[in-house]
């Protein structure tokens, strides 16, 4: 089998694999039915020029089918989330209509905007059930000659170098093969996509499933209840989740609703797993000896740089694990390579780092082929990596570097706190001072007084948040991570008088 060809991976899966969609609005297709639909769609589209494409995705099987179809054409694909306002959708659609060859929409979404889309119908494609009628486009045993597709993916902007990336099919297969070894995933596992297909994490899970020829479940939209129900119905599940999703599962007490055979691994990605959550999971899962929970560190550009199983490790819970074998990591400060245990900029080199030839990355983000992640940290004597904070979340108080993440971690130790975010604000005397935006479990005066005493007791003078704003919610992005960009734009250029 040609291992760097997503379409032929699908074809070779036809005898033993089944994609399952947990969505009551759409039918569950087995692999043969998916192949039939893909063949029929290619038959209808093969005379078109399909080099640059937008897929509006609702995390449905239809989106996955679109990806298989477009692999035949070697398309440049960008996936957009449909969970946006009508106004934003229409503005984005018109912008894409001018630039792109085709726009793929879920069929129900095309019907929803039928009147608006009528003048632009020539560029709008939806996969219809009628495509299933054409089952003889190609013989089942015939290989499809397909080209390498490219995914256009936007980084979240939490690093100091947010950008649009082009990650090709070959790179995703490399990442899949590496993840299989890294997390000991095998054919007996059930893989679950729990994050939006607009992000590289969800696509990586798709490629792992195809590489292993194993079962894949696609969640339309993650909720703790829905995820737990899926887990209950399956065995040996492997789920890549964001740290905020794991936090919500912990609050849902998922461990009371599952048994030993349901879960093989939970892999925390997209953000550092909170220390408090790690300790809670270790305590509550102590009887689940065969479950592995990995804390990982990486970026969209690099994939997973370090990882460790928090339930069976002697490593410090403050770390982000051992540096993985596919990576060489160095710490630089002002362009100079740093010794062990010295905080600086995290740089890495790996065959998994995406190709920047056609992206907006700049030379300043490379030193001797090592890529700057935009994060700060250090490497300990035993080659364990410690993440201290995002480069652009660094707050410089009287020349001393402190990190918003470190302050937040300390704040979350207070039992009154539900969530928080810390931002640096300008100050004439100190350069910058920390501002804390606090979401209390109970937003009353008593809680505020106790929390403010906790602040006075916990922090040194330069780490202590000098201004506290109490809020009713913390704004999140599509991955469920705190929307730091929003708070940074709102507060970082304002002056704090204290």
C-alpha positions in Angstrom: 0.0 0.0 0.0 1.2 3.5 -0.8 1.4 4.8 2.8 1.5 8.5 1.9 -1.8 8.4 0.0 -4.9 9.0 2.1 -7.4 7.9 -0.6 -5.7 4.5 -1.2 -5.5 4.1 2.6 -9.3 4.4 2.6 -9.6 1.9 -0.2 -7.4 -0.7 1.5 -9.5 -0.3 4.7 -12.7 -1.4 3.0 -12.7 -4.9 4.4 -12.1 -4.2 8.1 -12.8 -0.6 9.0 -15.9 1.5 9.8 -16.2 5.2 10.4 -18.9 6.0 12.9 -20.5 9.4 13.2 -22.2 10.3 16.5 -24.8 12.6 14.9 -28.4 11.7 14.9 -28.9 13.8 11.7 -26.6 11.7 9.5 -26.4 8.1 8.5 -23.6 5.9 9.8 -21.6 4.8 6.7 -19.3 1.8 6.5 -16.1 2.1 4.6 -17.5 0.5 1.4 -20.3 3.1 1.3 -17.8 5.9 1.9 -15.7 4.7 -1.1 -18.8 4.5 -3.2 -19.7 8.0 -2.4 -16.1 9.3 -3.0 -16.0 7.5 -6.4 -19.3 9.0 -7.4 -18.3 12.5 -6.4 -15.0 12.3 -8.2 -16.8 11.1 -11.3 -19.0 14.2 -11.3 -16.2 16.6 -10.5 -13.1 15.3 -12.4 -13.5 17.7 -15.2 -13.3 20.7 -12.9 -10.2 22.6 -11.9 -10.0 22.0 -8.1 -6.7 23.4 -6.9 -7.8 25.7 -4.1 -10.8 24.8 -1.9 -12.7 25.9 1.2 -14.6 23.3 3.2 -17.1 24.7 5.7 -17.1 21.9 8.3 -19.5 20.8 11.0 -17.3 17.9 12.1 -19.5 15.6 10.1 -18.6 12.5 8.1 -19.4 14.6 5.0 -16.3 16.7 5.7 -14.1 13.6 5.9 -15.6 12.4 2.6 -14.7 15.8 1.1 -11.1 15.4 2.1 -10.9 12.0 0.4 -12.5 13.4 -2.8 -10.0 16.3 -2.9 -7.0 14.1 -2.3 -7.7 12.8 -5.9 -7.2 16.3 -7.2 -4.2 17.2 -5.0 -6.1 20.2 -3.7 -5.0 23.0 -1.4 -7.6 22.7 1.4 -8.7 25.2 4.1 -11.3 24.0 6.6 -13.6 26.6 8.2 -16.0 26.1 11.1 -19.7 26.6 10.3 -20.5 27.6 13.9 -20.3 31.3 13.2 -22.9 34.0 12.8 -24.9 34.5 9.6 -23.1 37.8 8.9 -19.6 36.3 9.4 -20.5 33.3 7.2 -21.8 35.5 4.4 -18.7 37.8 4.5 -16.3 34.9 4.6 -18.2 33.1 1.8 -18.0 36.1 -0.5 -14.3 36.6 0.2 -13.6 32.9 -0.6 -15.8 33.0 -3.7 -13.4 35.5 -5.3 -10.3 33.6 -4.5 -11.0 29.9 -4.6 -12.1 27.3 -7.1 -14.8 25.6 -5.1 -16.6 25.9 -1.7 -17.8 22.7 -0.1 -20.7 23.1 2.3 -22.6 20.5 4.3 -25.9 19.7 2.5 -28.1 21.0 5.3 -26.1 24.2 5.4 -26.5 24.7 1.7 -30.3 24.4 2.1 -30.2 26.8 5.1 -28.6 29.6 2.9 -30.4 28.6 -0.3 -31.5 32.1 -1.3 -28.2 33.7 -0.5 -26.2 31.0 -2.3 -28.3 31.0 -5.5 -26.1 33.5 -7.5 -23.0 31.5 -6.6 -24.2 28.0 -7.2 -21.5 27.1 -9.8 -18.9 27.1 -7.1 -20.9 25.5 -4.3 -20.6 21.7 -3.8 -22.5 19.4 -1.3 -22.2 15.7 -1.0 -25.7 14.3 -1.6 -27.2 10.9 -0.8 -27.9 10.5 -4.6 -24.1 10.1 -5.1 -24.5 6.7 -3.5 -26.4 5.4 -6.6 -23.3 5.5 -8.7 -21.4 2.4 -7.5 -19.5 1.5 -10.7 -17.3 4.5 -11.3 -14.2 2.4 -10.6 -13.7 -1.3 -9.7 -13.3 -1.8 -5.9 -9.8 -3.3 -6.4 -8.5 -0.5 -8.7 -6.1 2.0 -7.2 -6.8 5.6 -7.4 -4.1 7.8 -8.8 -4.1 10.7 -6.4 -1.9 13.7 -5.6 -0.6 15.0 -2.3 -3.1 17.3 -0.7 -2.1 20.3 1.4 -4.0 21.6 4.4 -4.0 25.3 5.2 -4.1 25.6 9.0 -4.1 28.7 11.1 -2.1 28.6 14.4 -4.1 29.8 17.4 -2.1 32.9 17.9 -1.0 31.9 21.4 2.6 31.8 20.4 4.6 34.8 19.5 4.5 33.9 15.8 0.9 33.2 14.8 0.6 32.3 11.1 -1.1 30.4 8.4 0.6 27.1 7.8 0.6 24.6 4.9 0.9 21.0 6.2 0.9 18.4 3.5 -0.4 14.9 3.4 3.1 13.4 3.8 3.8 15.4 6.9 0.5 14.2 8.5 1.5 10.6 7.8 4.8 11.1 9.5 3.1 12.6 12.5 0.6 9.7 12.5 3.4 7.0 12.4 5.3 8.8 15.2 2.2 9.1 17.4 1.5 5.4 17.0 4.9 4.6 18.5 4.8 7.5 21.0 1.5 6.5 22.6 1.6 2.7 21.8 -1.6 2.9 19.7 -2.6 -0.4 17.9 -5.3 -1.9 15.7 -7.4 -2.9 18.7 -7.9 0.7 19.8 -10.9 2.9 18.9 -9.8 6.4 18.0 -12.0 9.5 18.7 -11.9 12.9 17.0 -13.1 15.3 19.7 -11.8 18.6 18.4 -12.8 20.7 15.3 -11.5 19.5 12.0 -10.3 23.1 11.4 -7.3 22.2 13.6 -4.3 19.9 12.9 -5.0 17.8 16.0 -8.3 16.3 14.6 -6.7 15.7 11.2 -3.8 13.9 12.9 -6.3 11.5 14.5 -7.8 10.8 11.1 -4.4 9.9 9.6 -3.6 7.7 12.6 -6.8 5.8 12.0 -6.1 5.3 8.3 -2.5 4.3 9.0 -3.6 1.6 11.5 -6.8 0.6 9.7 -8.6 1.0 13.0 -12.1 2.2 14.0 -12.7 6.0 14.0 -15.5 7.9 15.8 -16.1 11.5 14.9 -17.8 13.7 17.5 -19.8 16.4 15.9 -19.3 18.7 18.9 -17.6 17.7 22.2 -19.5 17.7 25.5 -18.5 15.7 28.6 -21.7 13.7 28.5 -21.5 12.9 24.8 -17.9 11.9 25.0 -18.6 9.6 28.0 -21.5 8.0 26.2 -19.2 7.2 23.3 -16.6 5.8 25.6 -19.1 3.6 27.4 -20.1 1.9 24.1 -16.6 1.1 23.0 -13.4 -0.6 24.1 -9.8 0.5 24.2 -10.5 4.1 23.3 -7.7 6.5 22.5 -8.8 10.2 22.7 -6.8 13.3 22.0 -8.3 16.1 24.0 -7.5 19.7 24.9 -6.6 20.4 28.5 -9.9 22.3 28.9 -11.8 19.3 27.7 -10.0 17.1 30.3 -10.9 19.7 32.9 -14.6 19.5 32.0 -14.5 15.7 32.0 -13.0 15.8 35.5 -15.8 18.1 36.7 -18.3 15.7 35.1 -16.6 12.8 37.1 -16.3 10.6 34.0 -14.3 8.0 35.9 -17.4 7.0 37.8 -19.2 6.1 34.5 -16.6 4.0 32.8 -14.8 0.7 33.4 -11.2 -0.5 32.8 -11.8 -1.8 29.3 -13.4 1.5 28.0 -10.2 3.6 27.8 -6.7 2.9 26.7 -5.3 6.4 26.6 -6.2 10.0 27.1 -3.7 12.4 25.4 -3.8 16.0 26.5 -2.8 18.4 23.7 -3.1 22.1 22.7 -2.1 23.4 26.2 -0.3 22.4 29.3 -2.4 20.2 31.6 -3.1 22.1 34.8 -1.2 20.9 37.8 -4.3 20.8 40.0 -6.0 18.6 37.4 -3.0 16.3 37.2 -3.1 15.7 40.9 -6.9 15.1 40.9 -6.7 12.6 38.0 -3.8 10.7 39.7 -5.9 10.4 42.9 -9.2 9.5 41.2 -7.8 7.0 38.6 -5.4 5.2 41.0 -7.5 2.0 40.6 -7.5 2.2 36.8 -4.1 0.7 36.4 -4.2 0.2 32.6 -5.3 3.6 31.6 -2.6 6.0 30.4 -3.0 9.8 30.6 -0.4 11.8 28.7 0.5 15.4 29.2 2.2 16.6 26.1 3.9 19.7 24.8 4.1 20.8 21.2 2.9 23.3 18.6 0.9 23.1 15.4 4.2 23.7 13.5 6.2 21.0 15.2 3.8 18.3 16.6 4.5 16.7 20.0 7.9 17.7 21.3 7.6 16.0 24.8 5.2 13.8 26.7 4.8 11.5 29.7 2.1 9.3 31.3 1.3 11.2 34.5 -0.3 8.1 36.1 2.9 6.1 35.9 5.9 8.4 36.0 8.6 9.6 38.4 8.9 12.8 36.5 7.9 16.1 38.2 4.3 17.1 37.5 5.6 20.6 36.9 7.4 19.3 33.8 6.0 18.6 30.3 7.9 15.3 30.1 10.9 13.8 28.4 11.9 15.2 25.0 10.7 12.7 22.4 13.1 10.8 20.2 12.2 12.5 17.0 13.2 15.9 18.4 16.3 17.8 19.2 15.6 20.7 21.6 17.8 23.6 22.5 17.2 26.7 24.7 18.4 30.0 23.3 18.5 33.5 24.8 19.4 36.5 22.7 20.7 34.0 20.1 23.0 32.2 22.5 22.7 28.5 23.3 21.9 28.1 27.0 23.1 25.6 29.6 20.8 23.1 31.3 18.4 24.5 33.9 18.5 28.0 32.3 15.2 29.6 31.1 15.1 30.8 27.5 13.4 30.4 24.2 12.5 26.8 23.3 13.8 25.8 19.8 13.4 22.4 18.2 14.5 20.4 15.1 12.6 17.4 13.8 11.5 15.8 10.5 7.9 16.4 11.8 8.2 20.2 11.7 6.1 21.4 8.8 7.6 22.9 5.6 7.7 26.7 5.7 8.7 27.3 2.1 5.3 28.6 1.1 4.2 30.1 4.5 4.6 33.5 6.2 7.3 32.2 8.6 10.3 34.5 8.8 14.0 33.7 9.1 14.2 35.2 12.6 12.4 32.1 13.8 15.2 29.7 12.9 18.7 29.3 14.4 20.8 26.6 12.7 17.7 24.8 11.4 16.1 24.9 14.9 12.6 26.4 14.9 11.5 28.9 17.6 8.3 27.7 19.2 7.4 31.0 20.7 7.5 29.5 24.2 9.9 29.8 27.1 11.3 27.0 29.3 14.3 25.0 30.2 15.8 21.5 30.1 16.7 19.8 33.4 19.7 17.5 34.0 17.7 14.4 33.2 16.6 15.9 29.8 13.1 16.7 31.0 11.5 19.7 29.5 9.9 22.4 31.6 7.5 24.9 30.0 7.5 28.3 31.9 5.2 30.3 29.7 4.4 31.7 26.2 6.9 34.3 25.0 4.2 36.9 24.5 2.6 36.1 28.0 5.8 37.2 29.7 5.4 40.1 32.0 8.5 42.2 32.8 8.3 43.9 36.2 11.3 46.1 37.0 13.4 44.0 34.6 12.3 40.7 36.2 10.6 38.1 33.9 7.5 36.6 35.3 5.0 34.4 33.5 1.2 34.7 33.4 0.9 30.9 33.4 2.8 30.6 36.6 0.6 33.2 38.4 -2.5 31.6 37.0 -1.4 28.2 38.3 -0.9 29.6 41.8 -4.2 31.4 41.7 -6.1 28.2 40.8 -4.9 26.5 44.0 -7.4 28.7 45.8 -10.5 26.6 46.2 -12.8 29.6 45.5 -11.5 29.9 41.9 -13.3 28.4 38.9 -11.0 30.0 36.2 -8.7 33.0 35.7 -6.4 34.7 33.3 -3.4 37.1 34.0 -2.3 39.8 31.6 0.5 42.4 31.8 -0.5 46.0 31.8 1.8 49.0 31.3 3.1 51.0 34.4 5.3 54.1 34.5 7.4 53.0 37.4 7.8 49.3 36.9 7.3 48.9 33.1 4.5 46.3 33.5 2.3 45.0 36.3 0.1 41.9 36.4 -3.7 42.2 36.1 -5.8 39.2 37.1 -9.3 38.5 35.7 -11.1 36.2 38.1 -14.0 33.8 37.7 -15.2 32.8 41.2 -17.3 29.7 41.9 -19.5 32.0 44.1 -19.3 35.7 43.0 -20.1 37.2 46.5 -18.3 39.7 48.7 -17.2 37.1 51.2 -15.4 35.1 48.4 -13.7 38.2 47.1 -12.3 39.2 50.5 -11.0 35.6 51.2 -9.4 35.5 47.7 -7.7 38.9 48.1 -6.2 37.7 51.4 -5.0 34.6 49.5 -3.3 36.9 46.9 -1.5 38.9 49.6 -0.3 35.7 51.3 0.7 33.8 48.1 2.7 36.2 45.9 5.9 38.2 46.1 5.6 41.9 45.4 6.5 41.7 41.7 4.3 38.6 41.0 1.3 39.9 42.9 -1.6 41.0 40.6 -2.0 44.7 41.3 -5.5 44.9 39.9 -8.3 42.3 40.1 -11.3 42.2 37.8 -14.1 39.8 38.7 -16.0 38.4 35.7 -19.0 36.2 35.0 -17.2 34.2 32.3 -13.7 33.7 30.7 -13.8 34.0 26.9 -12.6 30.8 25.1 -11.5 30.0 21.6 -12.8 27.1 19.4 -10.5 24.6 21.1 -11.8 25.6 24.5 -8.6 27.3 25.5 -8.7 30.8 27.1 -8.7 33.4 24.4 -5.5 35.2 25.4 -5.4 37.2 22.3 -8.7 38.9 23.2 -7.5 39.8 26.8 -4.1 40.8 25.6 -5.6 43.2 23.0 -8.1 44.5 25.6 -5.7 45.3 28.4 -2.0 45.1 27.5 -1.7 48.6 26.1 -3.6 50.2 29.0 -1.8 51.8 32.0 -2.1 50.5 35.5 -1.5 53.3 38.0 -0.4 51.3 41.1 
